[in-house]
Amino acid sequence: MDTVDLPADMDPEEAARLRILGETAKIPWLELQRFFAQGVVLLVKPPQDLVETALQVSLDNSEAVTLWMEQGRVCGISDEQASEWLEARALMWAVVVRPWVLVQPVLADGATQAPS
């Protein structure tokens, strides 16, 4: 993957946001199964912004992430939901923020909750 040279005076948080955006991609749920089995996949429910969530996880902003989890905007994935996505051949937006893989479904009607 090519790297992008960012201006040296760019705000570090904005640089991290751009890096995360560049690492975010669509991937079939099928290809995320092994990560789900390891318990490292978190669902970011639309309309929660996937890139902003990944950024806050990468910055270890536990206050924001805890709030989103309490609100149900970020959560683990049930076996039932995983099976439904597998059966439906669901396509997901995904980004890795170690140790987590954050995912958000591409909407079924063809529209997407595109990362911003």
DSSP file (Angstrom, degrees, kcal/mol; ACC not computed):
  #  RESIDUE AA STRUCTURE BP1 BP2  ACC     N-H-->O    O-->H-N    N-H-->O    O-->H-N    TCO  KAPPA ALPHA  PHI   PSI    X-CA   Y-CA   Z-CA
    1    1 A M              0   0    0      0, 0.0     2,-0.1     0, 0.0     0, 0.0   0.000 360.0 360.0 360.0 134.4    0.0    0.0    0.0
    2    2 A D        -     0   0    0      1,-0.0     2,-0.3     0, 0.0     0, 0.0  -0.452 360.0-136.9 -72.5 144.7    1.3    3.4   -0.9
    3    3 A T        -     0   0    0     -2,-0.1     2,-0.5     2,-0.0    -1,-0.0  -0.772  10.9-134.4-101.2 152.2    1.9    5.9    1.9
    4    4 A V        -     0   0    0     -2,-0.3     2,-0.6    15,-0.0    15,-0.0  -0.891  14.2-129.9-106.6 131.2    0.9    9.5    1.6
    5    5 A D        -     0   0    0     -2,-0.5     3,-0.0     3,-0.0    -2,-0.0  -0.707  26.8-160.0 -80.1 122.8    3.2   12.2    2.8
    6    6 A L        -     0   0    0     -2,-0.6     9,-0.0     1,-0.1     4,-0.0  -0.748  31.4 -88.3-101.5 150.8    1.4   14.6    5.1
    7    7 A P    >   -     0   0    0      0, 0.0     3,-1.8     0, 0.0    -1,-0.1  -0.293  33.0-128.6 -56.7 139.2    2.5   18.1    5.8
    8    8 A A  T 3  S+     0   0    0      1,-0.3    -2,-0.0    -3,-0.0    -3,-0.0   0.787 108.1  52.2 -61.5 -28.6    4.9   18.2    8.8
    9    9 A D  T 3  S+     0   0    0      2,-0.1    -1,-0.3     3,-0.0     2,-0.1   0.316  81.1 126.4 -93.1   9.8    2.8   20.9   10.4
   10   10 A M  S <  S-     0   0    0     -3,-1.8    -4,-0.0     1,-0.1     5,-0.0  -0.424  75.0 -97.5 -68.9 140.5   -0.4   19.0   10.2
   11   11 A D     >  -     0   0    0      1,-0.1     4,-2.5    -2,-0.1     5,-0.2  -0.359  30.9-131.8 -54.5 128.9   -2.4   18.5   13.4
   12   12 A P  H  > S+     0   0    0      0, 0.0     4,-2.3     0, 0.0     5,-0.1   0.851 106.1  51.7 -57.5 -36.5   -1.5   15.0   14.7
   13   13 A E  H  > S+     0   0    0      2,-0.2     4,-2.3     1,-0.2     5,-0.1   0.908 110.8  47.5 -67.7 -40.2   -5.2   14.2   15.3
   14   14 A E  H  > S+     0   0    0      2,-0.2     4,-2.4     1,-0.2    -1,-0.2   0.884 111.1  51.9 -66.5 -37.9   -6.1   15.2   11.7
   15   15 A A  H  X S+     0   0    0     -4,-2.5     4,-2.2     2,-0.2    -2,-0.2   0.910 110.4  48.3 -63.2 -42.2   -3.1   13.2   10.4
   16   16 A A  H  X S+     0   0    0     -4,-2.3     4,-2.6     2,-0.2    -2,-0.2   0.900 109.9  52.7 -64.3 -40.5   -4.4   10.1   12.4
   17   17 A R  H  X S+     0   0    0     -4,-2.3     4,-2.5     1,-0.2    -2,-0.2   0.923 110.5  47.1 -60.7 -44.9   -7.9   10.7   11.0
   18   18 A L  H  X S+     0   0    0     -4,-2.4     4,-2.2     2,-0.2    -1,-0.2   0.884 111.2  51.5 -65.5 -38.6   -6.6   10.7    7.5
   19   19 A R  H  X S+     0   0    0     -4,-2.2     4,-1.2     2,-0.2    -2,-0.2   0.935 111.8  46.6 -62.0 -45.9   -4.5    7.6    8.1
   20   20 A I  H >X S+     0   0    0     -4,-2.6     4,-0.7     1,-0.2     3,-0.5   0.912 110.3  52.9 -63.6 -43.0   -7.5    5.8    9.4
   21   21 A L  H >< S+     0   0    0     -4,-2.5     3,-1.0     1,-0.2    -1,-0.2   0.914 108.7  50.5 -57.6 -43.0   -9.7    6.9    6.5
   22   22 A G  H 3< S+     0   0    0     -4,-2.2    -1,-0.2     1,-0.2    -2,-0.2   0.742 110.6  49.6 -67.4 -23.3   -7.1    5.6    4.1
   23   23 A E  H << S+     0   0    0     -4,-1.2     2,-0.4    -3,-0.5    73,-0.3   0.461  88.8 101.2 -94.0  -3.1   -7.0    2.2    6.0
   24   24 A T    <<  +     0   0    0     -3,-1.0     2,-0.3    -4,-0.7    71,-0.2  -0.681  49.1 159.5 -86.3 133.4  -10.8    1.8    5.9
   25   25 A A  E     -A   94   0A   0     69,-2.2    69,-2.5    -2,-0.4     2,-0.3  -0.967  43.2-100.1-149.5 161.9  -12.2   -0.5    3.3
   26   26 A K  E     +A   93   0A   0     -2,-0.3    67,-0.2    67,-0.2    65,-0.0  -0.683  44.9 168.9 -82.9 139.8  -15.2   -2.6    2.3
   27   27 A I  E     -A   92   0A   0     65,-2.8    65,-2.7    -2,-0.3     2,-0.1  -0.986  38.2-103.9-151.2 140.6  -14.8   -6.3    3.0
   28   28 A P  E >   -A   91   0A   0      0, 0.0     3,-1.2     0, 0.0     4,-0.4  -0.401  28.4-125.8 -64.1 141.3  -17.2   -9.3    3.0
   29   29 A W  G >  S+     0   0    0     61,-3.1     3,-2.0     1,-0.3     4,-0.5   0.854 108.4  69.0 -54.6 -35.5  -18.3  -10.4    6.4
   30   30 A L  G >  S+     0   0    0     60,-0.4     3,-1.2     1,-0.3     4,-0.3   0.870  96.2  52.5 -51.4 -40.3  -17.1  -13.9    5.5
   31   31 A E  G <  S+     0   0    0     -3,-1.2    -1,-0.3     1,-0.2    -2,-0.2   0.575 105.6  55.3 -76.7  -8.1  -13.5  -12.6    5.5
   32   32 A L  G <> S+     0   0    0     -3,-2.0     4,-2.2    -4,-0.4     3,-0.5   0.419  77.7  99.7-100.1  -0.2  -13.9  -11.2    9.0
   33   33 A Q  H <> S+     0   0    0     -3,-1.2     4,-2.7    -4,-0.5     5,-0.2   0.868  78.2  52.9 -57.4 -42.3  -15.1  -14.5   10.6
   34   34 A R  H  > S+     0   0    0     -4,-0.3     4,-1.1     1,-0.2    -1,-0.2   0.863 110.7  48.1 -66.1 -32.8  -11.7  -15.4   12.1
   35   35 A F  H  4>S+     0   0    0     -3,-0.5     5,-2.1     2,-0.2     4,-0.5   0.885 110.8  51.2 -72.0 -38.4  -11.5  -12.1   13.8
   36   36 A F  H ><5S+     0   0    0     -4,-2.2     3,-1.5     1,-0.2    -2,-0.2   0.926 107.8  52.8 -60.4 -44.5  -15.1  -12.5   15.1
   37   37 A A  H 3<5S+     0   0    0     -4,-2.7    -1,-0.2     1,-0.3    -2,-0.2   0.804 106.6  53.4 -62.2 -29.2  -14.1  -15.9   16.4
   38   38 A Q  T 3<5S-     0   0    0     -4,-1.1    -1,-0.3    -5,-0.2    -2,-0.2   0.559 113.7-121.3 -81.4  -8.6  -11.2  -14.3   18.3
   39   39 A G  T < 5S+     0   0    0     -3,-1.5    -3,-0.2    -4,-0.5    -2,-0.1   0.767  80.2 116.1  77.0  26.3  -13.7  -11.8   19.9
   40   40 A V      < +     0   0    0     -5,-2.1    61,-2.7    60,-0.1     2,-0.5   0.268  42.0 103.3-112.1  11.7  -11.9   -8.7   18.5
   41   41 A V  E     -b  101   0A   0     -6,-0.4     2,-0.4    59,-0.2    36,-0.4  -0.829  47.4-170.0 -99.5 130.8  -14.7   -7.3   16.3
   42   42 A L  E     -b  102   0A   0     59,-2.5    61,-2.7    -2,-0.5     2,-0.5  -0.961  16.9-135.0-117.6 136.7  -16.7   -4.3   17.4
   43   43 A L  E     -bC 103  75A   0     32,-3.6    32,-2.2    -2,-0.4     2,-0.7  -0.772   9.0-159.9 -90.2 129.8  -19.8   -3.1   15.6
   44   44 A V  E     - C   0  74A   0     59,-3.1    30,-0.2    -2,-0.5     6,-0.1  -0.937  22.1-142.1-107.2 106.6  -20.2    0.6   15.0
   45   45 A K    >   -     0   0    0     28,-2.5     3,-2.3    -2,-0.7    59,-0.1  -0.497  31.1 -80.4 -77.0 131.7  -23.9    1.2   14.4
   46   46 A P  T 3  S+     0   0    0      0, 0.0     3,-0.1     0, 0.0    -1,-0.1  -0.405 114.3  33.7 -59.5 143.1  -25.0    3.7   11.8
   47   47 A P  T 3  S+     0   0    0      0, 0.0    -2,-0.1     0, 0.0     3,-0.0  -0.947  95.1 101.7 -93.5  13.7  -25.2    6.6   12.0
   48   48 A Q  S <  S-     0   0    0     -3,-2.3     2,-0.4     1,-0.1    -4,-0.1  -0.358  83.7-111.2 -56.4 132.9  -22.2    6.6   14.3
   49   49 A D     >  -     0   0    0      1,-0.2     4,-2.2    -3,-0.1     5,-0.2  -0.556  22.4-156.1 -74.7 120.4  -19.1    7.6   12.3
   50   50 A L  H  > S+     0   0    0     -2,-0.4     4,-2.7     2,-0.2     5,-0.2   0.913  91.6  47.4 -63.3 -45.7  -16.8    4.7   11.8
   51   51 A V  H  > S+     0   0    0      2,-0.2     4,-2.6     1,-0.2    -1,-0.2   0.920 113.0  47.8 -66.5 -43.8  -13.7    6.8   11.2
   52   52 A E  H  > S+     0   0    0      2,-0.2     4,-2.4     1,-0.2    -1,-0.2   0.902 112.9  49.8 -63.3 -39.6  -14.3    9.1   14.2
   53   53 A T  H  X S+     0   0    0     -4,-2.2     4,-2.3     2,-0.2    -2,-0.2   0.937 111.5  48.0 -63.0 -46.5  -14.9    6.0   16.4
   54   54 A A  H  X S+     0   0    0     -4,-2.7     4,-2.6     1,-0.2    -2,-0.2   0.897 110.7  52.6 -60.8 -40.3  -11.7    4.4   15.2
   55   55 A L  H  X S+     0   0    0     -4,-2.6     4,-1.9     1,-0.2    -1,-0.2   0.942 109.9  46.9 -60.6 -48.1   -9.8    7.6   15.8
   56   56 A Q  H  <>S+     0   0    0     -4,-2.4     5,-2.9     1,-0.2    -1,-0.2   0.858 112.2  50.7 -66.0 -34.5  -11.1    7.8   19.4
   57   57 A V  H ><5S+     0   0    0     -4,-2.3     3,-1.4     3,-0.2    -1,-0.2   0.929 110.5  49.7 -64.4 -44.5  -10.2    4.2   20.0
   58   58 A S  H 3<5S+     0   0    0     -4,-2.6    -2,-0.2     1,-0.3    -1,-0.2   0.814 110.3  50.2 -65.3 -29.8   -6.7    4.8   18.6
   59   59 A L  T 3<5S-     0   0    0     -4,-1.9    -1,-0.3    -5,-0.2    -2,-0.2   0.430 112.7-122.5 -85.4   0.3   -6.4    7.8   20.9
   60   60 A D  T < 5 +     0   0    0     -3,-1.4     2,-1.9     1,-0.2    -3,-0.2   0.874  48.0 168.5  58.2  40.4   -7.5    5.7   23.9
   61   61 A N     >< +     0   0    0     -5,-2.9     4,-2.3     1,-0.2     3,-0.2  -0.580   2.7 171.6 -82.2  78.4  -10.4    8.1   24.5
   62   62 A S  H  >  +     0   0    0     -2,-1.9     4,-2.7     1,-0.2     5,-0.3   0.797  69.6  61.4 -64.4 -28.9  -12.1    5.7   27.0
   63   63 A E  H  > S+     0   0    0      2,-0.2     4,-2.0    -3,-0.2    -1,-0.2   0.954 110.4  38.6 -62.6 -49.5  -14.6    8.4   28.0
   64   64 A A  H  > S+     0   0    0     -3,-0.2     4,-2.6     2,-0.2    -2,-0.2   0.929 118.5  48.2 -66.8 -45.4  -16.0    8.7   24.5
   65   65 A V  H  X S+     0   0    0     -4,-2.3     4,-2.3     1,-0.2    -2,-0.2   0.906 111.3  50.2 -64.8 -41.6  -15.8    5.0   23.7
   66   66 A T  H  X S+     0   0    0     -4,-2.7     4,-2.7    -5,-0.2    -1,-0.2   0.919 110.6  50.1 -61.5 -43.6  -17.5    4.0   27.0
   67   67 A L  H  X S+     0   0    0     -4,-2.0     4,-2.1    -5,-0.3    -2,-0.2   0.937 110.8  48.8 -59.8 -47.2  -20.3    6.5   26.4
   68   68 A W  H  <>S+     0   0    0     -4,-2.6     5,-2.5     1,-0.2     6,-1.2   0.875 112.1  49.4 -62.0 -36.9  -20.9    5.1   22.9
   69   69 A M  H ><5S+     0   0    0     -4,-2.3     3,-1.1     4,-0.2    -1,-0.2   0.917 110.0  50.1 -68.4 -42.0  -20.9    1.6   24.3
   70   70 A E  H 3<5S+     0   0    0     -4,-2.7    -2,-0.2     1,-0.3    -1,-0.2   0.852 111.5  49.4 -62.8 -33.9  -23.4    2.6   27.0
   71   71 A Q  T 3<5S-     0   0    0     -4,-2.1    -1,-0.3    -5,-0.2    -2,-0.2   0.518 115.2-118.2 -81.6  -6.4  -25.6    4.1   24.3
   72   72 A G  T < 5S+     0   0    0     -3,-1.1    -3,-0.2    -4,-0.4   -27,-0.1   0.627  83.5 118.8  78.8  13.2  -25.3    1.0   22.2
   73   73 A R  S   <S+     0   0    0     -5,-2.5   -28,-2.5     1,-0.2     2,-0.4   0.739  80.6  32.1 -82.8 -23.7  -23.6    2.8   19.4
   74   74 A V  E    S+C   44   0A   0     -6,-1.2    -2,-0.3   -30,-0.2     2,-0.3  -0.999  84.3 139.9-131.4 129.9  -20.5    0.6   19.7
   75   75 A C  E     -C   43   0A   0    -32,-2.2   -32,-3.6    -2,-0.4    -5,-0.0  -0.972  49.8 -86.7-159.7 169.2  -20.9   -3.0   20.8
   76   76 A G        -     0   0    0     -2,-0.3     2,-0.5   -34,-0.2   -34,-0.1  -0.209  47.4-110.9 -72.4 175.6  -19.9   -6.6   20.4
   77   77 A I        -     0   0    0    -36,-0.4   -36,-0.1   -41,-0.1     2,-0.1  -0.951  23.8-132.0-118.6 129.4  -21.6   -8.8   17.8
   78   78 A S     >  -     0   0    0     -2,-0.5     4,-2.4     1,-0.1     5,-0.2  -0.347  21.9-117.2 -74.7 158.1  -23.9  -11.7   18.8
   79   79 A D  H  > S+     0   0    0      1,-0.2     4,-2.4     2,-0.2     5,-0.2   0.884 117.2  55.2 -59.3 -38.5  -23.5  -15.1   17.2
   80   80 A E  H  > S+     0   0    0      2,-0.2     4,-2.3     1,-0.2    -1,-0.2   0.928 108.9  45.7 -61.8 -46.5  -27.0  -14.6   15.8
   81   81 A Q  H  > S+     0   0    0      1,-0.2     4,-2.5     2,-0.2     5,-0.2   0.915 111.9  52.1 -64.1 -42.3  -26.1  -11.4   14.0
   82   82 A A  H  X S+     0   0    0     -4,-2.4     4,-2.2     1,-0.2    -1,-0.2   0.900 110.0  49.0 -60.3 -41.4  -22.8  -12.9   12.7
   83   83 A S  H  X S+     0   0    0     -4,-2.4     4,-2.7     2,-0.2    -1,-0.2   0.899 109.7  51.6 -65.0 -41.0  -24.8  -15.8   11.3
   84   84 A E  H  X S+     0   0    0     -4,-2.3     4,-2.3     1,-0.2    -2,-0.2   0.924 111.3  47.2 -62.2 -43.7  -27.3  -13.5    9.6
   85   85 A W  H  X>S+     0   0    0     -4,-2.5     5,-2.6     2,-0.2     4,-0.5   0.890 112.0  50.8 -64.7 -38.5  -24.5  -11.5    8.0
   86   86 A L  H ><5S+     0   0    0     -4,-2.2     3,-0.9    -5,-0.2    -2,-0.2   0.939 112.4  45.9 -63.8 -47.0  -22.8  -14.7    6.8
   87   87 A E  H 3<5S+     0   0    0     -4,-2.7    -2,-0.2     1,-0.2    -1,-0.2   0.862 115.1  47.0 -62.8 -37.7  -26.0  -16.0    5.3
   88   88 A A  H 3<5S-     0   0    0     -4,-2.3    -1,-0.2    -5,-0.2    -2,-0.2   0.487 106.7-126.8 -83.5  -2.9  -26.8  -12.6    3.7
   89   89 A R  T <<5 -     0   0    0     -3,-0.9    -3,-0.2    -4,-0.5    -4,-0.1   0.930  40.1-160.0  54.2  47.1  -23.2  -12.3    2.4
   90   90 A A      < -     0   0    0     -5,-2.6   -61,-3.1    -6,-0.1     2,-0.4  -0.202  12.2-140.3 -62.9 145.7  -23.0   -8.9    4.0
   91   91 A L  E     -A   28   0A   0     15,-0.3    15,-2.9   -63,-0.2     2,-0.3  -0.909  23.7-166.6-107.1 135.4  -20.5   -6.4    3.0
   92   92 A M  E     -AD  27 105A   0    -65,-2.7   -65,-2.8    -2,-0.4     2,-0.4  -0.884  25.9-128.7-123.7 150.4  -18.9   -4.3    5.7
   93   93 A W  E     -AD  26 104A   0     11,-3.5    11,-2.0    -2,-0.3     2,-0.3  -0.818  43.6-179.1 -82.5 138.2  -16.8   -1.2    6.1
   94   94 A A  E     +AD  25 103A   0    -69,-2.5   -69,-2.2    -2,-0.4     2,-0.3  -0.997  21.4 175.5-145.2 149.2  -13.9   -2.2    8.3
   95   95 A V  E     - D   0 102A   0      7,-1.9     7,-2.8    -2,-0.3     2,-0.5  -0.978  26.1-129.1-149.9 140.8  -10.8   -0.7    9.9
   96   96 A V  E     + D   0 101A   0     -2,-0.3     2,-0.4   -73,-0.3     5,-0.2  -0.805  26.3 169.2 -95.1 125.9   -8.2   -2.2   12.2
   97   97 A V  E >   - D   0 100A   0      3,-2.5     3,-2.7    -2,-0.5    -2,-0.0  -0.838  57.3 -84.1-129.2  92.3   -7.3   -0.4   15.4
   98   98 A R  T 3  S+     0   0    0      1,-0.4     3,-0.1    -2,-0.4    -2,-0.0  -0.051 113.4  12.6 -49.2 133.4   -5.3   -3.0   17.3
   99   99 A P  T 3  S+     0   0    0      0, 0.0    -1,-0.4     0, 0.0     2,-0.2  -0.976 124.9  66.0 -91.4   8.9   -6.4   -5.1   18.9
  100  100 A W  E <   - D   0  97A   0     -3,-2.7    -3,-2.5   -59,-0.0     2,-0.5  -0.532  56.7-153.1 -96.1 153.8   -9.8   -4.3   17.5
  101  101 A V  E     -bD  41  96A   0    -61,-2.7   -59,-2.5    -5,-0.2     2,-0.4  -0.988  21.4-156.0-116.8 115.6  -11.4   -4.6   14.1
  102  102 A L  E     -bD  42  95A   0     -7,-2.8    -7,-1.9    -2,-0.5     2,-0.3  -0.793  15.5-175.4 -95.0 132.6  -14.2   -2.0   13.9
  103  103 A V  E     -bD  43  94A   0    -61,-2.7   -59,-3.1    -2,-0.4    -9,-0.2  -0.907  17.8-177.1-129.8 155.5  -17.0   -2.8   11.4
  104  104 A Q  E     - D   0  93A   0    -11,-2.0   -11,-3.5    -2,-0.3   -59,-0.1  -0.947  33.7-112.4-148.9 128.7  -20.1   -1.1   10.0
  105  105 A P  E     - D   0  92A   0      0, 0.0     2,-0.5     0, 0.0     8,-0.4  -0.276  21.1-123.9 -63.2 143.0  -22.5   -2.7    7.5
  106  106 A V        -     0   0    0    -15,-2.9   -15,-0.3     6,-0.1     6,-0.2  -0.788  48.7-100.6 -77.7 128.0  -22.8   -1.4    4.0
  107  107 A L    >   -     0   0    0     -2,-0.5     3,-1.5     4,-0.3    -1,-0.1  -0.194  23.5-126.9 -61.8 143.3  -26.5   -0.6    3.9
  108  108 A A  T 3  S+     0   0    0      1,-0.3    -1,-0.1     2,-0.1     4,-0.1   0.738 101.9  65.6 -64.2 -27.8  -28.7   -3.2    2.1
  109  109 A D  T 3  S-     0   0    0      1,-0.1    -1,-0.3     2,-0.1     3,-0.1   0.371 122.0 -97.9 -80.7   8.7  -30.4   -0.9   -0.3
  110  110 A G  S <  S+     0   0    0     -3,-1.5    -2,-0.1     1,-0.4    -1,-0.1   0.131  92.5 115.7  97.8 -21.5  -27.1   -0.1   -2.0
  111  111 A A        -     0   0    0     -5,-0.1    -1,-0.4     1,-0.0     2,-0.4  -0.399  55.3-144.0 -73.2 160.3  -26.5    3.1   -0.1
  112  112 A T        -     0   0    0     -6,-0.2     2,-1.3    -3,-0.1    -6,-0.1  -0.934  21.9-133.1-127.0 151.9  -23.5    3.1    2.2
  113  113 A Q        -     0   0    0     -8,-0.4   -63,-0.2    -2,-0.4     3,-0.1  -0.708  47.2-160.8 -92.0  76.7  -22.7    4.6    5.5
  114  114 A A        -     0   0    0     -2,-1.3   -64,-0.1     1,-0.1    -2,-0.0  -0.321  19.5-106.6 -67.9 140.5  -19.5    5.8    4.0
  115  115 A P              0   0    0      0, 0.0    -1,-0.1     0, 0.0   -66,-0.0  -0.325 360.0 360.0 -58.5 147.5  -16.6    6.7    6.3
  116  116 A S              0   0    0     -3,-0.1   -95,-0.1     0, 0.0    -2,-0.1   0.416 360.0 360.0-111.7 360.0  -16.1   10.4    6.5
